[in-house]
Amino acid sequence: MHAAGDPLASSPWEQTDLLAPVAASSPPAQPPAEPAFGALAEPASTPAPAAAAAAMATSRGPERLLILDTETTGLDPAEHRCIEVGAVLFHVPQRAVLSQISFLLPCQSNPAQAINGIAAEVSRLPQPWQPALACFEAMVEAAEVVVAHNAGFDRQWFGHGPLPAITKPWLCSMEDLRWPAERQLRATPSVRDLALAYGVPVWAAHRALTDCIYLAQVFERCADLEQLLEAGLAPRRLYRARLSYEERHKAREAGFRWNEPISGAWSRRLSEQEASLLSFPVVPVEDPALERRSA
């Protein structure tokens, strides 16, 4: 239970009364008939890709986000496999979850079991992962933007094996969103630190749906979510910091990464406005491969 005045007490994610008495004088209303299980039709309100792009261009941002996370057997899609997908379809104006799903994908081995806690033999137990994958694809179609924490890692698994390619715009909640300074977060915060900064209890880690739920609950608490998304979706390019060795802490504090993707340099993807607000000079990188060879 939460004390009076606790901001978590009114969270729509909590069931505050599981055993409420039913008034004898008011018989329960009959629920609407459920559709027969079968092929998942695309929601009638889902816009076509061109219409979705036009809608975002004339509004302050996307209306439906697909918050997504993966668990994998390693770091390289050429050698490893995605073993779990979690996703939450989130409605921005209402700050509400519309649907959510999590499913395992069968694999023969999982060298990353110590990290994600998923045994390969568990992934091979009988389970309806194919219908779950079809549901996931319908959720992708219903969304306008896909959000992931470290999107550069998650997006590389789609278009391989059973996972479909995703052509919707991607947004990285770690790299692309600039969280308010009063939250006292690092420039590239972890999901755990982000959740705690917004008063979201951290109760588990290293499973796909768990991290999606954390992000959804953070978004619920963001009064300025539309502005965050609008700024996060601005066009970005890779910039290289021009700093002396003694000033390298400035780049680190601004979220630049050393040696990635440019060998021997501090670099980060930024919008033009973000680059102009830095306290140190940067230069755009036209060809990371060329920069890597010339470093």
Secondary structure, 3 states (H helix, E strand, C coil): CCCCCCHHHHCCCCCCCCCCCCCCCCCCCCCCCCCCCCCCCCCCCCCCHHHHHHHHHHCCCCCEEEEEEEEECCCCCCCCCEEEEEEEEEECCCCEEEEEEEEECCCCCCCCHHHHCCCHHHHCCCCCHHHHHHHHHHHHHHCCEEEECCHHHHHHHCCCCCCCCCCCCEEECCCCCCCCHHHCCCCCCCHHHHHHHCCCCCCCCCCHHHHHHHHHHHHHCCCCHHHHHHHHCCCCEEEEECCCHHHHHHHHHCCCEECCCCCCCEEEEECHHHHHCCCCCEEECCCHHHHHHHC
